[in-house]
Amino acid sequence: MKALFLICFSALLSGCVSGQFAHPGPPHPGAVNPYSSGGFHDAGPNYPDTGR
């Protein structure tokens, strides 16, 4: 019974996160951007324009 519960629970969780990790993007605007190549003024492709 415990094994059946674990299988159902893992299937439920895998269905919830299926598309989220395909294009993760930046976690929040203050985080380090792995796509940036030039510091703060180069926001990179996944960040909005910083205005400079």
C-alpha distance matrix in Angstrom:
0.0 3.8 5.4 5.2 6.3 8.8 10.0 10.8 12.3 14.4 15.6 16.7 18.5 20.1 21.4 23.1 25.1 26.1 29.9 30.5 31.0 33.2 36.2 35.5 39.1 40.3 38.1 41.0 44.8 45.5 43.2 44.6 44.9 44.1 46.1 49.3 52.1 54.7 53.6 53.5 55.9 54.0 51.0 49.5 48.2 45.2 47.2 49.7 53.4 54.4 57.9 59.8
3.8 0.0 3.8 5.4 5.1 6.3 8.7 10.0 10.5 12.3 14.3 15.3 16.5 18.3 20.1 21.4 23.0 24.4 28.1 28.4 28.7 31.1 34.0 33.0 36.6 37.5 35.2 38.1 42.0 42.5 40.1 41.4 41.9 41.1 43.3 46.4 49.2 51.7 50.5 50.5 53.0 51.1 48.2 46.8 45.7 42.7 44.6 47.3 50.9 51.7 55.3 57.1
5.4 3.8 0.0 3.8 5.4 5.1 6.2 8.7 9.8 10.6 12.3 14.2 15.4 16.4 18.4 20.2 21.6 22.5 26.3 26.9 26.9 29.0 32.2 31.5 35.1 36.4 34.4 37.5 41.3 41.9 39.4 40.4 40.6 39.5 41.6 44.8 47.5 50.2 49.3 49.5 51.9 49.8 46.9 45.3 44.0 41.2 43.4 46.2 49.8 50.8 54.4 56.1
5.2 5.4 3.8 0.0 3.8 5.5 5.1 6.2 8.5 10.0 10.7 12.3 14.3 15.4 16.7 18.8 20.6 21.3 25.1 26.0 26.5 28.4 31.6 31.1 34.8 36.3 34.4 37.4 41.2 42.2 39.8 41.0 41.0 40.0 41.8 45.1 48.0 50.7 49.8 49.8 52.1 49.9 46.9 45.2 43.7 40.8 43.0 45.6 49.3 50.6 54.0 55.9
6.3 5.1 5.4 3.8 0.0 3.8 5.5 5.2 6.0 8.5 9.9 10.5 12.2 14.2 15.5 16.8 18.9 20.2 23.8 24.3 25.0 27.3 30.2 29.4 33.0 34.2 32.0 34.9 38.7 39.6 37.3 38.8 39.0 38.4 40.3 43.4 46.4 48.9 47.8 47.6 49.9 48.0 44.9 43.5 42.1 39.0 41.0 43.5 47.2 48.2 51.7 53.7
8.8 6.3 5.1 5.5 3.8 0.0 3.8 5.5 5.0 6.0 8.5 9.8 10.5 12.0 14.2 15.5 16.9 18.2 21.9 22.2 22.5 24.8 27.8 26.9 30.5 31.6 29.5 32.6 36.4 37.1 34.7 35.9 36.1 35.3 37.3 40.5 43.4 45.9 44.9 44.9 47.3 45.3 42.3 40.8 39.5 36.6 38.6 41.3 44.9 46.0 49.5 51.3
10.0 8.7 6.2 5.1 5.5 3.8 0.0 3.8 5.5 5.3 6.2 8.6 10.0 10.6 12.4 14.5 15.9 16.5 20.3 21.2 21.5 23.4 26.6 26.2 29.9 31.5 29.8 33.0 36.7 37.7 35.2 36.3 36.1 35.1 36.8 40.1 43.0 45.7 45.0 45.1 47.2 45.0 42.0 40.3 38.7 35.9 38.3 41.0 44.6 45.9 49.4 51.2
10.8 10.0 8.7 6.2 5.2 5.5 3.8 0.0 3.8 5.5 5.1 6.2 8.7 9.9 10.7 12.7 14.9 15.6 19.3 20.3 21.2 23.1 26.1 25.8 29.4 31.0 29.2 32.2 35.9 37.2 35.0 36.3 36.1 35.4 37.0 40.2 43.3 45.9 45.1 44.9 46.9 44.8 41.6 40.0 38.2 35.3 37.5 39.9 43.6 45.0 48.4 50.4
12.3 10.5 9.8 8.5 6.0 5.0 5.5 3.8 0.0 3.8 5.4 5.1 6.3 8.6 10.0 10.9 13.0 14.6 18.1 18.4 19.3 21.7 24.4 23.6 27.2 28.4 26.3 29.2 33.0 34.0 31.9 33.4 33.4 32.9 34.7 37.8 40.9 43.4 42.3 42.0 44.2 42.3 39.1 37.7 36.2 33.1 35.0 37.5 41.2 42.4 45.8 47.8
14.4 12.3 10.6 10.0 8.5 6.0 5.3 5.5 3.8 0.0 3.8 5.4 5.1 6.1 8.6 10.0 11.0 12.2 15.9 16.3 16.6 18.9 21.9 21.2 24.9 26.3 24.5 27.7 31.4 32.5 30.0 31.2 31.0 30.2 32.0 35.2 38.2 40.8 39.9 39.9 42.1 39.9 36.9 35.3 33.8 30.9 33.1 35.8 39.4 40.7 44.1 46.0
15.6 14.3 12.3 10.7 9.9 8.5 6.2 5.1 5.4 3.8 0.0 3.8 5.5 5.1 6.2 8.8 10.4 10.7 14.4 15.7 16.4 18.1 21.2 21.1 24.9 26.8 25.3 28.5 32.1 33.6 31.2 32.4 31.8 30.9 32.3 35.7 38.7 41.4 40.8 40.7 42.6 40.3 37.2 35.3 33.5 30.7 33.1 35.6 39.3 40.8 44.2 46.1
16.7 15.3 14.2 12.3 10.5 9.8 8.6 6.2 5.1 5.4 3.8 0.0 3.8 5.5 5.3 6.6 9.3 10.4 13.8 14.6 16.1 18.0 20.8 20.4 24.0 25.6 23.9 26.7 30.4 31.9 29.9 31.5 31.0 30.7 32.0 35.2 38.4 40.9 40.1 39.6 41.5 39.4 36.1 34.6 32.7 29.6 31.7 34.0 37.8 39.2 42.5 44.7
18.5 16.5 15.4 14.3 12.2 10.5 10.0 8.7 6.3 5.1 5.5 3.8 0.0 3.8 5.4 5.2 6.7 8.8 12.1 12.1 13.2 15.8 18.3 17.4 21.0 22.4 20.5 23.5 27.2 28.6 26.4 27.9 27.7 27.3 28.8 31.9 35.1 37.6 36.6 36.3 38.3 36.2 33.0 31.6 30.0 26.9 28.9 31.4 35.1 36.3 39.7 41.8
20.1 18.3 16.4 15.4 14.2 12.0 10.6 9.9 8.6 6.1 5.1 5.5 3.8 0.0 3.8 5.5 5.6 6.2 9.9 10.7 11.3 13.2 16.2 16.0 19.8 21.7 20.4 23.7 27.2 28.8 26.4 27.4 26.7 25.9 27.2 30.6 33.6 36.3 35.7 35.6 37.5 35.1 32.0 30.2 28.4 25.6 28.0 30.6 34.3 35.8 39.2 41.1
21.4 20.1 18.4 16.7 15.5 14.2 12.4 10.7 10.0 8.6 6.2 5.3 5.4 3.8 0.0 3.8 5.7 5.5 8.8 10.3 12.0 13.3 16.2 16.4 20.0 22.2 21.1 24.1 27.5 29.4 27.4 28.7 27.7 27.2 28.0 31.4 34.6 37.3 36.7 36.4 37.9 35.6 32.3 30.5 28.3 25.5 27.9 30.1 33.8 35.7 38.8 41.0
23.1 21.4 20.2 18.8 16.8 15.5 14.5 12.7 10.9 10.0 8.8 6.6 5.2 5.5 3.8 0.0 3.8 5.9 8.2 8.4 10.8 12.8 14.9 14.5 17.9 19.7 18.2 20.9 24.4 26.4 24.6 26.2 25.5 25.4 26.4 29.5 32.9 35.3 34.4 33.8 35.4 33.3 30.0 28.5 26.5 23.4 25.4 27.5 31.3 32.9 36.1 38.3
25.1 23.0 21.6 20.6 18.9 16.9 15.9 14.9 13.0 11.0 10.4 9.3 6.7 5.6 5.7 3.8 0.0 3.8 5.8 5.4 7.1 9.5 11.7 11.2 14.7 16.7 15.5 18.6 22.0 23.9 21.7 23.0 22.2 21.8 22.9 26.1 29.4 31.9 31.2 30.8 32.5 30.2 27.0 25.3 23.5 20.4 22.7 25.2 28.9 30.4 33.8 35.8
26.1 24.4 22.5 21.3 20.2 18.2 16.5 15.6 14.6 12.2 10.7 10.4 8.8 6.2 5.5 5.9 3.8 0.0 3.8 5.9 7.0 7.8 10.8 11.5 15.2 17.8 17.4 20.6 23.7 25.8 23.6 24.5 23.0 22.3 22.9 26.3 29.4 32.2 32.0 31.8 33.2 30.6 27.5 25.4 23.2 20.6 23.3 25.8 29.4 31.3 34.5 36.4
29.9 28.1 26.3 25.1 23.8 21.9 20.3 19.3 18.1 15.9 14.4 13.8 12.1 9.9 8.8 8.2 5.8 3.8 0.0 3.8 5.6 5.5 7.8 9.1 12.4 15.4 15.5 18.4 21.3 23.7 21.7 22.6 20.8 20.2 20.3 23.7 26.9 29.6 29.5 29.2 30.3 27.7 24.5 22.4 19.9 17.3 20.1 22.4 26.0 28.2 31.2 33.2
30.5 28.4 26.9 26.0 24.3 22.2 21.2 20.3 18.4 16.3 15.7 14.6 12.1 10.7 10.3 8.4 5.4 5.9 3.8 0.0 3.8 5.7 6.7 6.4 9.8 12.2 11.8 14.9 17.9 20.2 18.2 19.3 17.9 17.7 18.2 21.4 24.8 27.2 26.7 26.3 27.6 25.3 22.0 20.2 18.2 15.2 17.6 20.1 23.7 25.5 28.8 30.7
31.0 28.7 26.9 26.5 25.0 22.5 21.5 21.2 19.3 16.6 16.4 16.1 13.2 11.3 12.0 10.8 7.1 7.0 5.6 3.8 0.0 3.8 5.5 5.0 8.8 11.4 11.5 15.0 18.0 19.8 17.2 17.7 16.2 15.3 16.1 19.5 22.6 25.4 25.1 25.1 26.7 24.1 21.1 19.0 17.2 14.6 17.4 20.4 23.8 25.5 28.9 30.5
33.2 31.1 29.0 28.4 27.3 24.8 23.4 23.1 21.7 18.9 18.1 18.0 15.8 13.2 13.3 12.8 9.5 7.8 5.5 5.7 3.8 0.0 3.8 6.1 9.2 12.6 13.7 16.9 19.3 21.5 19.1 19.1 16.9 15.7 15.6 19.2 22.1 25.2 25.4 25.6 26.7 23.7 21.0 18.4 16.1 14.1 17.3 20.2 23.4 25.6 28.7 30.2
36.2 34.0 32.2 31.6 30.2 27.8 26.6 26.1 24.4 21.9 21.2 20.8 18.3 16.2 16.2 14.9 11.7 10.8 7.8 6.7 5.5 3.8 0.0 3.8 5.8 9.5 11.2 14.1 16.1 18.5 16.3 16.4 13.9 13.1 12.7 16.1 19.2 22.0 22.2 22.2 23.1 20.2 17.3 14.8 12.4 10.2 13.5 16.4 19.6 21.8 24.9 26.4
35.5 33.0 31.5 31.1 29.4 26.9 26.2 25.8 23.6 21.2 21.1 20.4 17.4 16.0 16.4 14.5 11.2 11.5 9.1 6.4 5.0 6.1 3.8 0.0 3.8 6.6 7.7 10.9 13.4 15.5 13.1 13.5 11.6 11.4 11.9 15.0 18.4 20.9 20.5 20.3 21.7 19.2 16.1 14.2 12.7 9.8 12.4 15.6 18.9 20.5 23.9 25.4
39.1 36.6 35.1 34.8 33.0 30.5 29.9 29.4 27.2 24.9 24.9 24.0 21.0 19.8 20.0 17.9 14.7 15.2 12.4 9.8 8.8 9.2 5.8 3.8 0.0 3.8 6.5 8.9 10.4 12.8 10.8 11.1 8.7 9.2 9.1 11.8 15.4 17.6 17.2 16.8 18.0 15.5 12.4 10.6 9.3 6.2 8.7 12.0 15.2 16.8 20.2 21.6
40.3 37.5 36.4 36.3 34.2 31.6 31.5 31.0 28.4 26.3 26.8 25.6 22.4 21.7 22.2 19.7 16.7 17.8 15.4 12.2 11.4 12.6 9.5 6.6 3.8 0.0 3.8 5.6 7.1 9.1 7.0 7.9 6.3 8.1 9.0 10.7 14.5 16.1 14.9 14.1 15.9 14.0 10.7 10.0 10.0 6.7 7.6 11.0 14.0 14.8 18.5 19.8
38.1 35.2 34.4 34.4 32.0 29.5 29.8 29.2 26.3 24.5 25.3 23.9 20.5 20.4 21.1 18.2 15.5 17.4 15.5 11.8 11.5 13.7 11.2 7.7 6.5 3.8 0.0 3.8 7.1 8.5 6.6 8.8 8.8 10.7 12.4 13.9 17.5 18.8 17.1 16.0 18.2 16.9 13.6 13.5 13.6 10.2 10.4 13.3 16.4 16.7 20.4 21.9
41.0 38.1 37.5 37.4 34.9 32.6 33.0 32.2 29.2 27.7 28.5 26.7 23.5 23.7 24.1 20.9 18.6 20.6 18.4 14.9 15.0 16.9 14.1 10.9 8.9 5.6 3.8 0.0 3.8 5.7 5.6 8.8 9.3 12.2 13.6 14.1 17.7 18.2 16.1 14.2 16.3 15.7 12.3 13.2 13.8 10.4 9.2 11.3 14.3 14.0 17.6 19.4
44.8 42.0 41.3 41.2 38.7 36.4 36.7 35.9 33.0 31.4 32.1 30.4 27.2 27.2 27.5 24.4 22.0 23.7 21.3 17.9 18.0 19.3 16.1 13.4 10.4 7.1 7.1 3.8 0.0 3.8 5.6 8.3 8.6 12.2 13.0 12.5 15.9 15.8 13.5 11.1 12.9 12.8 9.4 11.3 12.4 9.6 7.2 8.7 11.1 10.3 13.9 15.6
45.5 42.5 41.9 42.2 39.6 37.1 37.7 37.2 34.0 32.5 33.6 31.9 28.6 28.8 29.4 26.4 23.9 25.8 23.7 20.2 19.8 21.5 18.5 15.5 12.8 9.1 8.5 5.7 3.8 0.0 3.8 6.7 8.6 12.2 13.8 12.8 15.8 15.3 12.3 10.0 12.7 13.2 10.6 12.8 14.8 12.4 10.1 11.8 13.4 11.7 15.3 16.3
43.2 40.1 39.4 39.8 37.3 34.7 35.2 35.0 31.9 30.0 31.2 29.9 26.4 26.4 27.4 24.6 21.7 23.6 21.7 18.2 17.2 19.1 16.3 13.1 10.8 7.0 6.6 5.6 5.6 3.8 0.0 3.8 6.2 9.3 11.5 11.3 14.3 14.6 12.0 10.8 13.8 13.3 10.8 12.1 14.0 11.7 10.4 13.1 15.0 13.9 17.7 18.4
44.6 41.4 40.4 41.0 38.8 35.9 36.3 36.3 33.4 31.2 32.4 31.5 27.9 27.4 28.7 26.2 23.0 24.5 22.6 19.3 17.7 19.1 16.4 13.5 11.1 7.9 8.8 8.8 8.3 6.7 3.8 0.0 3.8 6.3 9.0 8.4 11.1 11.7 9.3 9.3 12.4 11.5 9.7 10.5 13.0 11.5 10.8 13.9 15.3 14.3 18.0 18.0
44.9 41.9 40.6 41.0 39.0 36.1 36.1 36.1 33.4 31.0 31.8 31.0 27.7 26.7 27.7 25.5 22.2 23.0 20.8 17.9 16.2 16.9 13.9 11.6 8.7 6.3 8.8 9.3 8.6 8.6 6.2 3.8 0.0 3.8 5.4 5.5 8.9 10.2 9.0 9.3 11.5 9.5 7.5 7.2 9.4 8.2 8.3 11.8 13.3 13.2 16.9 17.0
44.1 41.1 39.5 40.0 38.4 35.3 35.1 35.4 32.9 30.2 30.9 30.7 27.3 25.9 27.2 25.4 21.8 22.3 20.2 17.7 15.3 15.7 13.1 11.4 9.2 8.1 10.7 12.2 12.2 12.2 9.3 6.3 3.8 0.0 3.8 5.6 8.2 10.7 10.5 12.0 13.9 11.3 10.0 8.4 10.1 9.7 11.0 14.6 16.1 16.4 19.9 19.7
46.1 43.3 41.6 41.8 40.3 37.3 36.8 37.0 34.7 32.0 32.3 32.0 28.8 27.2 28.0 26.4 22.9 22.9 20.3 18.2 16.1 15.6 12.7 11.9 9.1 9.0 12.4 13.6 13.0 13.8 11.5 9.0 5.4 3.8 0.0 3.8 6.6 9.6 10.5 11.8 12.7 9.4 8.3 5.5 6.9 7.7 9.4 12.9 14.0 15.0 18.2 18.0
49.3 46.4 44.8 45.1 43.4 40.5 40.1 40.2 37.8 35.2 35.7 35.2 31.9 30.6 31.4 29.5 26.1 26.3 23.7 21.4 19.5 19.2 16.1 15.0 11.8 10.7 13.9 14.1 12.5 12.8 11.3 8.4 5.5 5.6 3.8 0.0 3.8 5.9 6.8 8.4 9.2 6.1 6.0 4.5 7.7 9.0 9.3 12.2 12.4 12.7 15.7 14.9
52.1 49.2 47.5 48.0 46.4 43.4 43.0 43.3 40.9 38.2 38.7 38.4 35.1 33.6 34.6 32.9 29.4 29.4 26.9 24.8 22.6 22.1 19.2 18.4 15.4 14.5 17.5 17.7 15.9 15.8 14.3 11.1 8.9 8.2 6.6 3.8 0.0 3.8 6.4 9.3 9.6 6.7 8.5 7.3 10.4 12.4 12.7 15.1 14.6 14.7 17.1 15.5
54.7 51.7 50.2 50.7 48.9 45.9 45.7 45.9 43.4 40.8 41.4 40.9 37.6 36.3 37.3 35.3 31.9 32.2 29.6 27.2 25.4 25.2 22.0 20.9 17.6 16.1 18.8 18.2 15.8 15.3 14.6 11.7 10.2 10.7 9.6 5.9 3.8 0.0 3.8 6.8 6.8 5.1 8.1 8.5 12.1 14.1 13.3 15.0 13.7 13.0 15.1 12.9
53.6 50.5 49.3 49.8 47.8 44.9 45.0 45.1 42.3 39.9 40.8 40.1 36.6 35.7 36.7 34.4 31.2 32.0 29.5 26.7 25.1 25.4 22.2 20.5 17.2 14.9 17.1 16.1 13.5 12.3 12.0 9.3 9.0 10.5 10.5 6.8 6.4 3.8 0.0 3.8 5.7 5.7 7.6 9.3 13.1 14.1 12.6 14.4 13.3 11.7 14.2 12.4
53.5 50.5 49.5 49.8 47.6 44.9 45.1 44.9 42.0 39.9 40.7 39.6 36.3 35.6 36.4 33.8 30.8 31.8 29.2 26.3 25.1 25.6 22.2 20.3 16.8 14.1 16.0 14.2 11.1 10.0 10.8 9.3 9.3 12.0 11.8 8.4 9.3 6.8 3.8 0.0 3.8 5.5 6.3 9.4 13.0 13.4 11.0 12.1 10.9 8.6 11.2 9.8
55.9 53.0 51.9 52.1 49.9 47.3 47.2 46.9 44.2 42.1 42.6 41.5 38.3 37.5 37.9 35.4 32.5 33.2 30.3 27.6 26.7 26.7 23.1 21.7 18.0 15.9 18.2 16.3 12.9 12.7 13.8 12.4 11.5 13.9 12.7 9.2 9.6 6.8 5.7 3.8 0.0 3.8 5.8 8.9 12.2 13.4 10.9 11.1 8.9 6.9 8.7 6.7
54.0 51.1 49.8 49.9 48.0 45.3 45.0 44.8 42.3 39.9 40.3 39.4 36.2 35.1 35.6 33.3 30.2 30.6 27.7 25.3 24.1 23.7 20.2 19.2 15.5 14.0 16.9 15.7 12.8 13.2 13.3 11.5 9.5 11.3 9.4 6.1 6.7 5.1 5.7 5.5 3.8 0.0 3.8 5.6 9.0 10.8 9.2 10.2 8.6 8.2 10.4 9.0
51.0 48.2 46.9 46.9 44.9 42.3 42.0 41.6 39.1 36.9 37.2 36.1 33.0 32.0 32.3 30.0 27.0 27.5 24.5 22.0 21.1 21.0 17.3 16.1 12.4 10.7 13.6 12.3 9.4 10.6 10.8 9.7 7.5 10.0 8.3 6.0 8.5 8.1 7.6 6.3 5.8 3.8 0.0 3.8 6.9 7.6 5.5 7.0 6.7 6.8 10.0 10.0
49.5 46.8 45.3 45.2 43.5 40.8 40.3 40.0 37.7 35.3 35.3 34.6 31.6 30.2 30.5 28.5 25.3 25.4 22.4 20.2 19.0 18.4 14.8 14.2 10.6 10.0 13.5 13.2 11.3 12.8 12.1 10.5 7.2 8.4 5.5 4.5 7.3 8.5 9.3 9.4 8.9 5.6 3.8 0.0 3.8 5.7 5.9 8.3 8.7 10.1 12.9 12.9
48.2 45.7 44.0 43.7 42.1 39.5 38.7 38.2 36.2 33.8 33.5 32.7 30.0 28.4 28.3 26.5 23.5 23.2 19.9 18.2 17.2 16.1 12.4 12.7 9.3 10.0 13.6 13.8 12.4 14.8 14.0 13.0 9.4 10.1 6.9 7.7 10.4 12.1 13.1 13.0 12.2 9.0 6.9 3.8 0.0 3.8 5.8 7.9 9.2 11.8 14.3 15.0
45.2 42.7 41.2 40.8 39.0 36.6 35.9 35.3 33.1 30.9 30.7 29.6 26.9 25.6 25.5 23.4 20.4 20.6 17.3 15.2 14.6 14.1 10.2 9.8 6.2 6.7 10.2 10.4 9.6 12.4 11.7 11.5 8.2 9.7 7.7 9.0 12.4 14.1 14.1 13.4 13.4 10.8 7.6 5.7 3.8 0.0 3.8 6.9 9.6 11.8 14.8 16.2
47.2 44.6 43.4 43.0 41.0 38.6 38.3 37.5 35.0 33.1 33.1 31.7 28.9 28.0 27.9 25.4 22.7 23.3 20.1 17.6 17.4 17.3 13.5 12.4 8.7 7.6 10.4 9.2 7.2 10.1 10.4 10.8 8.3 11.0 9.4 9.3 12.7 13.3 12.6 11.0 10.9 9.2 5.5 5.9 5.8 3.8 0.0 3.8 6.6 8.3 11.5 13.2
49.7 47.3 46.2 45.6 43.5 41.3 41.0 39.9 37.5 35.8 35.6 34.0 31.4 30.6 30.1 27.5 25.2 25.8 22.4 20.1 20.4 20.2 16.4 15.6 12.0 11.0 13.3 11.3 8.7 11.8 13.1 13.9 11.8 14.6 12.9 12.2 15.1 15.0 14.4 12.1 11.1 10.2 7.0 8.3 7.9 6.9 3.8 0.0 3.8 6.3 8.8 11.3
53.4 50.9 49.8 49.3 47.2 44.9 44.6 43.6 41.2 39.4 39.3 37.8 35.1 34.3 33.8 31.3 28.9 29.4 26.0 23.7 23.8 23.4 19.6 18.9 15.2 14.0 16.4 14.3 11.1 13.4 15.0 15.3 13.3 16.1 14.0 12.4 14.6 13.7 13.3 10.9 8.9 8.6 6.7 8.7 9.2 9.6 6.6 3.8 0.0 3.8 5.5 7.7
54.4 51.7 50.8 50.6 48.2 46.0 45.9 45.0 42.4 40.7 40.8 39.2 36.3 35.8 35.7 32.9 30.4 31.3 28.2 25.5 25.5 25.6 21.8 20.5 16.8 14.8 16.7 14.0 10.3 11.7 13.9 14.3 13.2 16.4 15.0 12.7 14.7 13.0 11.7 8.6 6.9 8.2 6.8 10.1 11.8 11.8 8.3 6.3 3.8 0.0 3.8 5.7
57.9 55.3 54.4 54.0 51.7 49.5 49.4 48.4 45.8 44.1 44.2 42.5 39.7 39.2 38.8 36.1 33.8 34.5 31.2 28.8 28.9 28.7 24.9 23.9 20.2 18.5 20.4 17.6 13.9 15.3 17.7 18.0 16.9 19.9 18.2 15.7 17.1 15.1 14.2 11.2 8.7 10.4 10.0 12.9 14.3 14.8 11.5 8.8 5.5 3.8 0.0 3.8
59.8 57.1 56.1 55.9 53.7 51.3 51.2 50.4 47.8 46.0 46.1 44.7 41.8 41.1 41.0 38.3 35.8 36.4 33.2 30.7 30.5 30.2 26.4 25.4 21.6 19.8 21.9 19.4 15.6 16.3 18.4 18.0 17.0 19.7 18.0 14.9 15.5 12.9 12.4 9.8 6.7 9.0 10.0 12.9 15.0 16.2 13.2 11.3 7.7 5.7 3.8 0.0
